[in-house]
Amino acid sequence: MWSRARGLPRAPGSLKKRRMWRARWSLLLVAWSACSAPPSTRDASVADPTWRSALYPAWWTPSFTDDAGRFLHDFSYAGYEGGAAPPSPPAGAPLPAPSADATGLLQRALDDGGVVLLGPGTWRIDGVLQLTAPHTVLRGSGVDRTTLIFTKRSGLDGTANVRIGSAPRVTGEAPLVQGAAARDGTVVIGPFDGGVLSAGDDVVVGWEITPGFVEAHGMTGTWRAFNDTWQPMFWRTVTRVEGAAVTLDVPLRSDVLLRDRPTLRRVAHGTHHVGVEHLSFTNAIEPAQALSMSQVAVFELSGVKDGFVREVRSIALDGGAHVQSGGVRVHQSRRVTVSGASLGRAQHRGSGGNGYLFEVRQSNEVLFQDCQGREGRHNFIQNWGFGTSGCVWQRVHSEGGVSEGPFGSNARSFSEFHHSLATANLIEDSTFEDGFAIVNRGGESTGAGHTGTQNVFWNVRGAGALRSMQFGWGYVIGTDALTVEVKDLFFGDLGTQPVDWVEGLDAGSSLLPRSLLDDQRARR
């Protein structure tokens, strides 16, 4: 049976038969995708051993646009401090691992700030840790030396064992009095009600999900979770104020229309320059108790500016599950780097937001780099709420994604953009043995509808499937082995016209540059 949500029929029979079946379907879908692509991109043959995208010539600049209005965003701002490596401040003497619950000891140390260095050993944490002080780092002695075991068995629904940050505080607001276009770096505002707006202030630009906005995206009757509410879209820092013109540190990722009553709000990020590093962990508990809770992450960064999670690894104490539901969740944050993280099997991989190993919500310029996700429901996922943009998944590896139904049935599940139109993000130089999808999900997940636009797949590979049916333009540039689908075999383009741009099927290994992110950083 064909499954629109997963993109491939289930293979019956032995492993050998499944591989033969899969190869045949891959050839069929590649042929279908090539025929569906714009005429200028159908031919993936390259005479030269290396090639460049027509949308990224050697003389590319962030303003480059082709004759049909297609362009690639500048993704070079992603990550901690806009791409800088997180620092490694010196630490004092390591704390020795106690034999009893360490929650109180660690919480007092985190409240004091600075680097909290955990010595080798196993740390049992029966409660919840809060990290809110700026310039604070929770550092282990290494993934093979320091292990955190989280034992809490109730009251964690929708939260995490380690909660980093808090909601940004709004300290003033002004309406936008002129519209702005994608890639503009300046907005024009009316009277500001929060005193004087100055260079260095952190702000967020957002707008209402008006009926006009919904209709313009063909989502009337589908989008509903956030209709008629103001949504944060672009977390930014002011670099210059000249009269009513406010210049931002990162260009806008989409058009801003007065129709949607856009405003600029000044915000204060109380938690900044914080991180977790060099340790292993598990929060797996008894299976029945894990299934009784929903959306439980291990680390959640919320309202954080310039944060990081690096060189961490989930483990299984009994050879089974690694985490209850989720691993790392980033929410309403900006310039966060998650690097060198390896997350394994989730206990809860059912519906309702579970089994999301690496999750991002309503955040900007987040970098997932050199991360591995195995046996979650959606190993890498954007989820719930408008405003995820400028994020990059670089050199990530996903395999074994599994969706568990109400009766325990298992089906292959992809990494994906899940809800509310993620805009202008990059997935590059990565491997998907299960798959990645950016499609119109219709009424699923409380009216997810169109999940993405202007997102770029660049130099991706694997034995899985790639489904790119994005609202307006989406881009698939350079693949190897992946089955690529830009039209659903039964439902066409799912109302996402035009058909996404496709270049270089099975030629990703010779695409120049190998990393779009690294090349754009070098240019900037």
BARO-112340 format. One line per 8 residues: number of its first residue (from 1); their letters; for each residue x, y, z of C-alpha. Coordinates in nm, 2 decimals, decimal comma. Each point is the difference from the previous one (the first is absolute). Example, Ala and Ser with C-alpha at 12.3 -4.5 7.8 and 13.67 -1.06 7.14 Angstrom:
BEGIN
1) AS) 1,23:-0,45:0,78 ~ 0,14:0,34:-0,07
***
This chain:
BEGIN
1) MWSRARGL) 0,00:0,00:0,00 ~ 0,12:0,35:-0,08 ~ 0,04:0,22:0,30 ~ -0,02:0,37:-0,08 ~ 0,14:0,09:0,35 ~ 0,31:-0,22:-0,05 ~ 0,05:0,03:-0,37 ~ 0,08:-0,37:-0,07
9) PRAPGSLK) -0,20:-0,32:0,01 ~ 0,09:-0,26:0,25 ~ 0,23:-0,27:-0,13 ~ -0,12:-0,36:0,05 ~ 0,21:-0,32:0,02 ~ 0,36:-0,08:0,08 ~ 0,28:0,26:0,03 ~ 0,12:-0,09:-0,35
17) KRRMWRAR) -0,35:0,04:-0,14 ~ -0,04:0,33:0,18 ~ 0,33:0,14:-0,14 ~ -0,10:-0,11:-0,36 ~ -0,34:0,16:0,05 ~ 0,14:0,32:0,14 ~ 0,25:0,04:-0,29 ~ -0,28:-0,03:-0,25
25) WSLLLVAW) -0,22:0,25:0,18 ~ 0,30:0,24:0,03 ~ 0,05:-0,01:-0,38 ~ -0,37:0,06:-0,06 ~ -0,02:0,30:0,24 ~ 0,33:0,15:-0,13 ~ -0,14:-0,02:-0,35 ~ -0,33:0,15:0,12
33) SACSAPPS) 0,18:0,28:0,18 ~ 0,22:0,08:-0,30 ~ -0,30:0,03:-0,22 ~ -0,17:0,23:0,25 ~ 0,30:0,23:0,04 ~ 0,02:0,33:-0,19 ~ 0,13:-0,06:-0,36 ~ 0,32:0,19:0,07
41) TRDASVAD) 0,09:-0,25:0,28 ~ -0,10:-0,34:-0,14 ~ 0,34:-0,10:-0,13 ~ 0,22:-0,09:0,29 ~ 0,29:-0,11:-0,22 ~ 0,32:0,20:0,06 ~ 0,28:0,00:-0,26 ~ 0,25:0,14:0,24
49) PTWRSALY) 0,08:-0,22:0,31 ~ -0,11:0,30:0,22 ~ -0,29:0,23:-0,05 ~ -0,17:0,30:0,15 ~ -0,37:0,08:0,05 ~ -0,16:0,24:-0,24 ~ -0,12:0,18:0,31 ~ 0,35:0,03:0,16
57) PAWWTPSF) 0,25:0,11:-0,26 ~ 0,36:0,07:0,09 ~ -0,08:0,37:0,02 ~ -0,31:-0,05:0,22 ~ -0,10:0,28:0,25 ~ -0,30:0,00:0,24 ~ -0,19:0,21:-0,25 ~ 0,03:-0,24:-0,29
65) TDDAGRFL) -0,34:-0,09:-0,16 ~ -0,06:-0,19:-0,32 ~ -0,24:0,11:-0,27 ~ -0,28:-0,20:0,15 ~ 0,04:0,16:0,34 ~ 0,17:-0,30:0,17 ~ 0,28:0,06:0,25 ~ 0,19:-0,16:0,29
73) HDFSYAGY) 0,01:0,18:0,33 ~ 0,32:0,08:0,19 ~ 0,02:-0,26:0,28 ~ 0,34:0,11:0,13 ~ -0,15:0,15:0,32 ~ -0,09:-0,34:0,15 ~ 0,14:-0,11:0,34 ~ 0,15:0,13:0,32
81) EGGAAPPS) 0,10:0,37:-0,05 ~ -0,09:-0,02:-0,36 ~ 0,24:-0,28:-0,08 ~ 0,28:0,05:0,26 ~ 0,11:-0,31:0,20 ~ -0,13:0,00:0,35 ~ 0,28:0,09:0,25 ~ 0,15:-0,25:0,25
89) PPAGAPLP) 0,03:0,21:0,31 ~ 0,22:-0,14:0,28 ~ -0,17:-0,19:0,28 ~ 0,08:-0,05:0,36 ~ 0,05:-0,34:0,18 ~ -0,25:-0,26:-0,12 ~ -0,29:-0,09:0,22 ~ 0,02:-0,36:0,12
97) APSADATG) -0,30:-0,22:-0,08 ~ -0,21:-0,06:0,31 ~ -0,15:-0,34:0,08 ~ -0,35:0,15:0,04 ~ -0,22:0,24:-0,20 ~ 0,21:0,29:-0,13 ~ -0,28:0,23:-0,10 ~ 0,05:0,25:0,29
105) LLQRALDD) 0,38:0,00:-0,03 ~ -0,01:0,07:-0,37 ~ -0,28:0,26:0,02 ~ 0,19:0,21:0,25 ~ 0,31:-0,02:-0,22 ~ -0,20:0,11:-0,31 ~ -0,16:0,29:0,19 ~ 0,35:0,13:0,09
113) GGVVLLGP) 0,09:0,01:-0,37 ~ 0,33:-0,06:-0,18 ~ 0,12:-0,35:-0,10 ~ -0,14:-0,28:0,20 ~ 0,25:-0,29:-0,06 ~ -0,13:-0,35:0,08 ~ 0,26:-0,25:0,09 ~ 0,01:-0,36:-0,13
121) GTWRIDGV) -0,27:-0,23:0,11 ~ -0,38:-0,05:-0,01 ~ -0,22:0,29:0,12 ~ -0,35:-0,09:0,10 ~ -0,25:0,29:-0,04 ~ -0,34:-0,06:0,15 ~ -0,14:0,35:-0,06 ~ 0,02:0,27:-0,27
129) LQLTAPHT) 0,29:0,23:-0,07 ~ -0,05:0,37:-0,09 ~ 0,28:0,19:-0,18 ~ -0,09:0,37:-0,03 ~ 0,31:0,19:0,10 ~ 0,19:0,14:-0,30 ~ 0,36:-0,12:-0,07 ~ -0,07:-0,33:0,16
137) VLRGSGVD) 0,13:-0,34:-0,13 ~ -0,09:-0,35:0,13 ~ 0,31:-0,19:-0,10 ~ 0,08:-0,37:0,05 ~ 0,35:-0,16:-0,01 ~ -0,08:-0,17:-0,33 ~ -0,27:-0,22:-0,15 ~ 0,18:-0,31:0,12
145) RTTLIFTK) 0,06:0,13:0,35 ~ -0,30:0,20:0,12 ~ -0,36:-0,14:-0,02 ~ -0,32:0,16:0,11 ~ -0,29:-0,23:0,09 ~ -0,33:0,18:0,02 ~ -0,26:-0,20:0,21 ~ -0,30:0,23:0,02
153) RSGLDGTA) -0,32:-0,19:-0,09 ~ -0,28:0,25:0,01 ~ -0,08:0,37:-0,07 ~ 0,22:0,04:-0,30 ~ -0,26:0,03:-0,28 ~ 0,11:0,25:-0,26 ~ 0,31:0,09:0,19 ~ 0,35:-0,13:0,07
161) NVRIGSAP) 0,24:-0,14:0,26 ~ 0,24:0,30:-0,06 ~ -0,18:0,32:-0,07 ~ 0,23:0,27:-0,14 ~ -0,13:0,36:-0,03 ~ -0,34:0,16:0,03 ~ -0,24:0,19:-0,22 ~ 0,14:0,32:-0,14
169) RVTGEAPL) -0,14:0,31:0,17 ~ -0,16:0,27:-0,22 ~ 0,09:0,36:0,08 ~ -0,15:0,20:-0,28 ~ -0,18:-0,02:-0,33 ~ -0,05:0,19:-0,32 ~ -0,21:-0,06:-0,31 ~ 0,17:-0,04:-0,34
177) VQGAAARD) -0,12:0,28:-0,23 ~ 0,15:-0,14:-0,32 ~ 0,01:-0,35:-0,14 ~ 0,33:-0,17:-0,05 ~ 0,13:-0,26:-0,24 ~ 0,18:-0,32:0,07 ~ 0,38:0,07:0,03 ~ -0,06:0,36:0,11
185) GTVVIGPF) 0,21:0,10:0,30 ~ -0,20:0,31:0,10 ~ -0,35:0,05:0,13 ~ -0,19:0,33:0,04 ~ -0,19:0,04:0,33 ~ -0,26:0,24:0,14 ~ 0,01:0,13:0,36 ~ 0,18:-0,22:0,24
193) DGGVLSAG) -0,16:-0,03:0,34 ~ 0,30:-0,13:0,20 ~ 0,22:0,31:0,03 ~ 0,29:0,03:-0,24 ~ 0,09:-0,28:-0,24 ~ 0,38:-0,02:-0,05 ~ 0,27:-0,20:-0,17 ~ 0,07:-0,32:0,20
201) DDVVVGWE) -0,36:-0,05:0,10 ~ -0,14:-0,35:-0,06 ~ -0,34:0,00:-0,18 ~ -0,24:-0,23:-0,17 ~ -0,20:0,07:-0,31 ~ -0,34:-0,18:-0,03 ~ -0,35:0,03:-0,12 ~ -0,35:-0,14:0,03
209) ITPGFVEA) -0,11:-0,32:-0,18 ~ -0,28:0,20:-0,16 ~ -0,27:-0,15:-0,23 ~ 0,18:0,17:-0,29 ~ 0,33:-0,17:0,09 ~ -0,18:-0,34:0,03 ~ -0,18:0,05:-0,33 ~ 0,31:0,11:-0,18
217) HGMTGTWR) 0,16:-0,34:0,09 ~ -0,31:-0,20:-0,11 ~ -0,05:-0,11:0,36 ~ -0,35:0,12:0,08 ~ -0,17:-0,27:0,20 ~ 0,33:-0,18:0,06 ~ 0,22:0,23:0,21 ~ -0,18:0,07:0,32
225) AFNDTWQP) 0,23:-0,05:0,31 ~ 0,15:0,35:-0,02 ~ -0,26:0,20:-0,20 ~ -0,06:0,36:0,11 ~ 0,29:-0,01:0,24 ~ 0,33:0,20:-0,02 ~ 0,29:-0,22:-0,08 ~ 0,38:0,07:0,05
233) MFWRTVTR) 0,18:-0,05:-0,33 ~ 0,34:0,16:0,00 ~ 0,22:0,03:0,32 ~ 0,25:0,27:-0,08 ~ 0,24:0,26:0,15 ~ -0,01:0,37:-0,11 ~ 0,32:0,12:-0,16 ~ -0,12:0,36:-0,09
241) VEGAAVTL) -0,29:0,23:0,05 ~ -0,04:0,30:-0,23 ~ -0,33:0,17:0,07 ~ -0,27:-0,26:-0,07 ~ 0,23:-0,23:-0,18 ~ 0,13:-0,29:0,20 ~ 0,28:-0,22:-0,14 ~ 0,03:-0,36:0,12
249) DVPLRSDV) 0,30:-0,23:0,03 ~ -0,16:-0,27:-0,21 ~ -0,22:0,06:-0,31 ~ -0,36:-0,10:0,00 ~ -0,09:-0,34:-0,13 ~ -0,34:0,07:-0,16 ~ -0,21:0,29:-0,11 ~ -0,17:0,21:0,27
257) LLRDRPTL) -0,34:0,14:-0,09 ~ -0,19:0,27:0,17 ~ -0,31:-0,21:-0,06 ~ 0,11:-0,22:0,30 ~ 0,06:0,29:0,24 ~ 0,37:-0,06:0,06 ~ 0,18:0,14:0,30 ~ 0,35:0,02:0,14
265) RRVAHGTH) 0,04:-0,08:0,37 ~ 0,30:0,06:0,21 ~ 0,09:-0,31:0,21 ~ 0,24:-0,08:0,27 ~ 0,17:-0,34:0,00 ~ 0,08:-0,07:0,37 ~ 0,19:-0,32:-0,09 ~ 0,28:0,03:-0,24
273) HVGVEHLS) 0,35:-0,15:-0,07 ~ -0,09:-0,33:0,17 ~ 0,06:-0,36:-0,08 ~ 0,02:-0,37:0,09 ~ 0,30:-0,21:-0,12 ~ 0,21:-0,31:0,04 ~ -0,23:-0,25:0,17 ~ -0,23:-0,30:-0,06
281) FTNAIEPA) -0,35:-0,04:0,13 ~ -0,33:-0,19:0,01 ~ -0,34:0,07:0,13 ~ -0,16:-0,34:-0,11 ~ -0,22:-0,14:0,27 ~ -0,26:-0,28:0,02 ~ -0,17:-0,03:-0,34 ~ -0,35:0,04:0,14
289) QALSMSQV) 0,09:0,31:0,19 ~ 0,18:0,15:-0,31 ~ -0,31:-0,06:-0,21 ~ -0,22:0,18:0,27 ~ 0,18:0,33:-0,06 ~ 0,03:0,20:-0,33 ~ 0,27:0,22:-0,16 ~ 0,26:-0,05:0,27
297) AVFELSGV) 0,34:0,13:-0,12 ~ 0,33:-0,04:0,18 ~ 0,13:0,36:-0,08 ~ -0,22:0,29:-0,09 ~ 0,14:0,34:-0,10 ~ -0,28:0,26:0,02 ~ 0,05:0,37:-0,07 ~ 0,38:-0,04:-0,02
305) KDGFVREV) 0,23:0,22:-0,20 ~ 0,34:-0,15:-0,08 ~ -0,02:-0,35:0,15 ~ 0,15:-0,34:-0,07 ~ -0,03:-0,37:0,06 ~ 0,31:-0,18:-0,12 ~ 0,17:-0,33:0,03 ~ -0,28:-0,18:0,19
313) RSIALDGG) -0,12:-0,35:-0,04 ~ -0,31:-0,19:0,11 ~ 0,05:-0,35:0,13 ~ -0,21:-0,31:0,09 ~ 0,07:-0,15:0,35 ~ -0,16:-0,33:-0,09 ~ 0,07:-0,02:-0,37 ~ -0,34:0,14:-0,08
321) AHVQSGGV) -0,14:0,35:-0,03 ~ 0,21:0,32:0,05 ~ -0,26:0,27:0,06 ~ -0,37:0,02:0,10 ~ -0,12:0,21:-0,30 ~ 0,23:0,28:-0,11 ~ 0,36:0,09:0,03 ~ 0,08:0,37:-0,08
329) RVHQSRRV) -0,27:0,26:-0,05 ~ 0,06:0,36:-0,10 ~ -0,29:0,25:0,04 ~ -0,02:0,37:-0,08 ~ 0,37:0,03:0,00 ~ 0,27:0,13:-0,23 ~ 0,36:-0,07:-0,09 ~ 0,02:-0,34:0,16
337) TVSGASLG) 0,24:-0,28:-0,10 ~ -0,07:-0,36:0,07 ~ 0,31:-0,19:-0,11 ~ 0,16:-0,35:0,04 ~ -0,32:-0,13:0,16 ~ -0,11:-0,36:-0,04 ~ -0,35:-0,10:0,11 ~ -0,15:-0,34:0,00
345) RAQHRGSG) -0,32:-0,19:0,03 ~ -0,30:0,16:0,15 ~ -0,25:-0,19:0,22 ~ -0,30:0,20:-0,10 ~ -0,03:0,02:-0,38 ~ -0,37:0,04:-0,02 ~ -0,22:0,30:-0,11 ~ -0,03:0,32:0,18
353) GNGYLFEV) 0,35:0,14:-0,04 ~ 0,21:-0,29:0,12 ~ 0,32:-0,16:-0,12 ~ 0,15:0,33:-0,12 ~ 0,38:-0,04:0,06 ~ 0,11:0,34:-0,13 ~ -0,28:0,26:-0,01 ~ -0,02:0,37:-0,08
361) RQSNEVLF) -0,30:0,23:0,05 ~ -0,04:0,37:-0,09 ~ 0,37:0,06:0,00 ~ 0,25:0,16:-0,23 ~ 0,36:-0,07:-0,11 ~ 0,03:-0,33:0,19 ~ 0,28:-0,23:-0,12 ~ -0,02:-0,38:0,03
369) QDCQGREG) 0,34:-0,12:-0,09 ~ 0,16:-0,35:-0,01 ~ -0,29:-0,15:0,19 ~ -0,14:-0,35:-0,02 ~ -0,36:-0,10:0,06 ~ -0,11:-0,37:0,02 ~ -0,33:-0,17:0,07 ~ -0,21:0,30:0,09
377) RHNFIQNW) -0,33:0,07:-0,16 ~ 0,12:0,31:-0,19 ~ 0,38:0,02:0,08 ~ 0,03:0,36:-0,13 ~ -0,30:0,21:0,00 ~ -0,14:0,36:-0,01 ~ -0,32:0,01:0,19 ~ -0,30:0,21:0,13
385) GFGTSGCV) -0,02:0,37:-0,08 ~ 0,10:0,24:-0,27 ~ 0,34:0,17:-0,01 ~ 0,27:-0,27:-0,04 ~ 0,24:0,15:-0,25 ~ 0,37:0,02:-0,08 ~ 0,07:-0,33:0,17 ~ 0,26:-0,24:-0,14
393) WQRVHSEG) 0,03:-0,38:0,03 ~ 0,36:-0,07:-0,11 ~ 0,16:-0,35:-0,01 ~ -0,28:-0,16:0,19 ~ -0,08:-0,37:-0,02 ~ -0,34:-0,15:0,04 ~ -0,10:-0,37:0,00 ~ -0,26:-0,23:0,14
401) GVSEGPFG) -0,29:0,25:0,04 ~ -0,30:-0,19:0,12 ~ -0,36:0,10:0,06 ~ -0,19:-0,21:0,25 ~ -0,38:-0,02:-0,04 ~ -0,26:-0,05:0,27 ~ 0,02:-0,38:-0,04 ~ 0,38:-0,02:0,00
409) SNARSFSE) 0,04:-0,01:-0,38 ~ 0,33:0,14:-0,12 ~ 0,05:0,19:-0,33 ~ 0,29:0,19:-0,14 ~ 0,00:0,37:0,09 ~ 0,19:0,29:-0,14 ~ 0,17:0,30:0,14 ~ -0,21:0,29:-0,11
417) FHHSLATA) -0,14:0,35:0,03 ~ -0,32:-0,07:0,20 ~ -0,21:0,31:0,05 ~ -0,06:0,37:-0,10 ~ 0,22:0,09:-0,29 ~ 0,37:-0,01:0,08 ~ 0,17:0,26:-0,23 ~ 0,35:0,01:-0,16
425) NLIEDSTF) 0,18:-0,27:0,18 ~ 0,29:-0,22:-0,13 ~ 0,06:-0,37:0,02 ~ 0,34:-0,08:-0,14 ~ 0,28:-0,26:-0,03 ~ -0,21:-0,25:0,20 ~ -0,11:-0,36:-0,02 ~ -0,35:-0,13:0,04
433) EDGFAIVN) -0,04:-0,37:0,01 ~ -0,37:0,04:0,08 ~ -0,10:0,33:-0,16 ~ -0,08:0,37:0,02 ~ -0,33:0,16:-0,10 ~ -0,12:0,36:-0,05 ~ -0,36:-0,03:-0,13 ~ -0,35:0,12:0,05
441) RGGESTGA) -0,13:-0,22:0,28 ~ -0,35:0,12:-0,03 ~ -0,22:-0,04:0,31 ~ 0,25:-0,22:0,19 ~ 0,14:0,12:0,34 ~ -0,27:0,26:0,06 ~ 0,01:0,14:-0,35 ~ 0,37:-0,01:-0,08
449) GHTGTQNV) -0,06:0,09:-0,37 ~ 0,30:0,14:-0,19 ~ 0,30:-0,07:0,21 ~ 0,27:0,18:-0,20 ~ 0,10:0,25:-0,27 ~ 0,33:0,12:-0,14 ~ 0,19:-0,29:0,18 ~ 0,31:-0,15:-0,17
457) FWNVRGAG) 0,12:-0,36:-0,02 ~ 0,37:0,02:-0,10 ~ 0,23:-0,30:-0,05 ~ -0,21:-0,26:0,18 ~ 0,02:-0,38:-0,02 ~ -0,11:-0,33:0,14 ~ -0,21:-0,30:-0,06 ~ -0,32:0,18:0,10
465) ALRSMQFG) -0,25:0,23:-0,17 ~ -0,01:0,38:-0,04 ~ -0,34:0,16:-0,04 ~ 0,01:0,37:-0,09 ~ -0,34:0,14:-0,07 ~ 0,03:0,35:0,14 ~ -0,23:0,30:-0,03 ~ 0,13:0,22:-0,28
473) WGYVIGTD) 0,37:-0,09:-0,07 ~ 0,20:-0,26:0,17 ~ 0,34:-0,12:-0,11 ~ 0,16:-0,35:-0,04 ~ 0,36:0,05:-0,12 ~ 0,23:-0,30:-0,02 ~ -0,10:-0,34:0,13 ~ 0,15:-0,35:0,01
481) ALTVEVKD) -0,20:-0,32:0,02 ~ -0,30:0,16:0,16 ~ -0,34:-0,06:-0,15 ~ -0,12:0,36:-0,08 ~ -0,37:0,09:-0,03 ~ -0,13:0,34:-0,10 ~ -0,35:-0,12:-0,08 ~ -0,22:-0,24:0,19
489) LFFGDLGT) -0,09:-0,29:-0,24 ~ -0,37:0,03:0,09 ~ -0,04:0,36:0,11 ~ 0,24:0,19:-0,22 ~ 0,18:0,30:0,15 ~ -0,25:0,03:0,29 ~ -0,07:0,36:-0,07 ~ 0,36:0,11:0,03
497) QPVDWVEG) 0,05:0,14:-0,35 ~ 0,24:0,05:-0,16 ~ 0,17:-0,34:0,00 ~ 0,32:0,03:0,20 ~ 0,33:0,06:-0,18 ~ 0,21:-0,31:-0,05 ~ 0,36:-0,01:-0,11 ~ 0,27:-0,27:0,00
505) LDAGSSLL) -0,19:-0,32:0,09 ~ 0,27:-0,26:0,09 ~ 0,27:0,26:-0,06 ~ 0,03:0,15:0,35 ~ 0,35:-0,13:0,07 ~ 0,14:0,22:-0,28 ~ -0,20:0,31:0,09 ~ 0,20:0,31:0,08
513) PRSLLDDQ) 0,02:0,12:0,26 ~ -0,06:-0,30:0,22 ~ -0,13:0,22:0,28 ~ -0,21:0,30:-0,09 ~ 0,02:0,12:0,37 ~ 0,38:-0,01:0,00 ~ 0,03:0,18:-0,33 ~ -0,25:0,27:0,09
521) RARR) 0,18:0,06:0,33 ~ 0,33:0,04:-0,19 ~ -0,17:0,25:-0,23 ~ -0,14:0,20:0,29
***
